[in-house]
Amino acid sequence: MVSRAVGRMRGAVLSSAIDSDCRDRVDGALHDLERLERHRIVHRLLTAADEQRRRIEALLVLLRDFNPKDAGAIDQSIIAEAGLLFGDIAAAAELGSRLLRQSCQLRLASERVHENAQKTNGVQSP
């Protein structure tokens, strides 16, 4: 992940930078890079979760053919197909849920990093 690479760069650059103003600017730029990378990843996770939502919508359209009240029209193949559709819906819902949890965790981590950076730089959070 980019955070590890940025951490290594931060260690190398900040330990070798003699000028504190230069160190502060480099540190700020690295924090910005981490923030932008986290934002990009969160966006990708949310987009992937939305793809699962759209997949579920499409599967629900296919599931309309399953009507247990019309016992005469239901045969074994319709029951089998409906079972597969329910399984696909469950899998898409589980994946969408996991993607949303990951995006929340990454957002929280990003907020903590931002707050820690502000405390380190002596800036109070609003």
C-alpha positions, 0 to 999 in steps of 0.5 A: 500500500502507498502508506508503507511507501510513504512511511519509508520515504518520510523516514528517509527524507525527514531523517536526512533533512537538516532544514526544519522548514524543508522537513515540515514541507516534505512531511506536509506533502507526504501527509497530503499524498497519503490523504489523497491515496486513502480518498482514492481507495475509499472512492474505489470501494464505494464504487465497487459496493454500488456495482453490487447494489446494481447487481442485486437490482438486476437479480431481483428483476430476474427473480420476479418470475418466481411466484410461489402463489402460482403453483401450477406455473412453478416447476423444478427448474424455476425453483432451482433457478430461484435458489441460485438467484437467492444465492447470488443476491446473498453473495452480492450483499455480503461483498457489498457489505464488506466493501462498505465496512472497509471504506468506513475503516479506511475513512476512520483511519484517515481521520485519525492520521489527520488528527494526529498530524494536526496535534503534532503540528500544534493545530487544534481540531475544530 
